[in-house]
Amino acid sequence: MLASEKQAMKRKQEEVQLVITSLGLVLAFVVSWTPYGIVSFYTVFGNPDTINPIISRTSAWFAKTVVVWNPIIYALLSKSFRQKAEQLVRCSDAS
């Protein structure tokens, strides 16, 4: 295999990994924000008095958890992110 073919293959693998990571982030966003969106639409277009306050608060809290999921998804799906994070941890250990 030529060097240019190897580079093209590596580039293609990196692009596929980027797409998988992006889809994971989008899925986490949709799953996290959908309950809040449903409750909000029901509050605006339905009868807001019938919504349990616990459900309302829980959906809002769950929507905000997407900031927790993003680094976890990056760590699980992105090799380059894991490598950079490991470098940062090693630098902080040396200090």
Residue, then its C-alpha position, 0 to 999 in steps of 0.5 A: m500500500l502506498a503512503s498516500e493510500k494509508q493516509a487517505m484510509k486513516r483520514k477516512q477512519e478519522e472522519v467516520q469516528l468524528v461522525i459517530t462522536s457527533l451523532g452521539l452528542v446530538l443523540a444526548f442533546v435530543v434525549s436530554w432536552t425532549p422531556y423539557g420540550i414536551v413539558s414546555f409545549y404542554t404548559v404553553f398549549g395545554n393546561p399548565d395546572t395539570i403538570n406535576p411540579i416534580i415532573s416540571r423540575t425534573s425535566a428542566w434538571f435533566a435538560k441541563t445534564v447534557v453538559v455532563w454527558n458531552p465530556i463523557i461522550y467525547a471520552l468514550l468515542s474520541k481517541s484524540f480527546r482521550q489522548k489530550a486529556e491524558q496529556l493534561v492529567r500527566c502535566s498536572d501530576a508532575s507539578 
